[in-house]
């Protein structure tokens, strides 16, 4: 669908940026009197380099869920092979 790549990249960027900010604040708090810049830079670079690659499949799934919440499926948009119960097809006849 249109926009899924951009949406997944956006979710990925927001989550990884939030993770980097959280780690930066935690490391600063733990090493407060004398923070070591080399350690902080190394940890942040590791998150920035590896995080998006590891989180991308989850960000695609998360974006698909967000998209379905924003734009629910309409009638006829689901392949009939994947519909377990179809109200029109599986309607029981009314008893007399």
C-alpha positions as semicolon CSV with decimal commas, in nm:
position;residue;x (nm);y (nm);z (nm)
1;X;0,000;0,000;0,000
2;X;0,095;0,357;-0,049
3;X;0,294;0,518;0,232
4;X;0,388;0,204;0,423
5;X;0,762;0,246;0,370
6;X;0,757;0,607;0,491
7;X;0,535;0,521;0,787
8;X;0,759;0,233;0,896
9;X;1,070;0,452;0,866
10;X;0,895;0,723;1,069
11;X;0,801;0,481;1,348
12;X;1,153;0,339;1,342
13;X;1,307;0,687;1,368
14;X;1,084;0,792;1,657
15;X;1,142;0,473;1,857
16;X;1,520;0,467;1,806
17;X;1,550;0,838;1,887
18;X;1,349;0,784;2,207
19;X;1,569;0,486;2,297
20;X;1,884;0,692;2,239
21;X;1,749;0,975;2,456
22;X;1,652;0,732;2,732
23;X;1,995;0,565;2,728
24;X;2,172;0,903;2,722
25;X;1,975;1,024;3,022
26;X;2,026;0,696;3,211
27;X;2,402;0,686;3,150
28;X;2,430;1,051;3,249
29;X;2,233;0,985;3,567
30;X;2,437;0,675;3,660
31;X;2,775;0,840;3,591
32;X;2,663;1,185;3,708
33;X;2,956;1,330;3,898
34;X;3,202;1,236;3,626
35;X;3,039;1,117;3,300
36;X;3,274;0,961;3,047
37;X;3,203;1,110;2,701
38;X;3,375;0,824;2,516
39;X;3,145;0,566;2,677
40;X;2,837;0,773;2,605
41;X;2,935;0,829;2,242
42;X;3,017;0,460;2,191
43;X;2,684;0,347;2,336
44;X;2,487;0,603;2,135
45;X;2,666;0,511;1,811
46;X;2,596;0,144;1,874
47;X;2,225;0,215;1,924
48;X;2,216;0,444;1,620
49;X;2,390;0,187;1,401
50;X;2,232;-0,140;1,510
51;X;1,895;-0,028;1,651
52;X;1,721;0,066;1,325
53;X;1,824;-0,260;1,160
54;X;1,697;-0,472;1,447
55;X;1,375;-0,277;1,498
56;X;1,272;-0,235;1,132
57;X;1,059;-0,553;1,103
58;X;0,873;-0,458;1,421
59;X;0,829;-0,100;1,298
60;X;0,668;-0,227;0,976
61;X;0,425;-0,438;1,176
62;X;0,353;-0,152;1,414
63;X;0,291;0,086;1,125
64;X;0,054;-0,162;0,959
65;X;-0,144;-0,183;1,284
66;X;-0,153;0,197;1,312
67;X;-0,265;0,224;0,949
68;X;-0,546;-0,027;1,007
69;X;-0,661;0,174;1,307
70;X;-0,661;0,496;1,104
71;X;-0,817;0,342;0,791
72;X;-1,022;0,028;0,870
73;X;-1,080;-0,220;0,589
74;X;-1,389;-0,170;0,378
75;X;-1,618;-0,436;0,242
76;X;-1,445;-0,632;-0,033
77;X;-1,088;-0,540;0,062
78;X;-1,013;-0,880;0,217
79;X;-0,949;-1,186;0,002
80;X;-1,244;-1,424;0,056
81;X;-1,002;-1,711;0,123
82;X;-0,896;-1,538;0,446
83;X;-1,245;-1,467;0,579
84;X;-1,343;-1,728;0,838
85;X;-1,695;-1,602;0,899
86;X;-1,878;-1,399;0,639
87;X;-2,212;-1,264;0,762
88;X;-2,362;-1,262;0,412
89;X;-2,236;-1,606;0,312
90;X;-2,282;-1,787;0,644
91;X;-2,624;-1,652;0,737
92;X;-2,845;-1,924;0,877
93;X;-3,190;-1,956;0,727
94;X;-3,463;-1,823;0,949
95;X;-3,669;-2,094;1,111
96;X;-4,046;-2,074;1,050
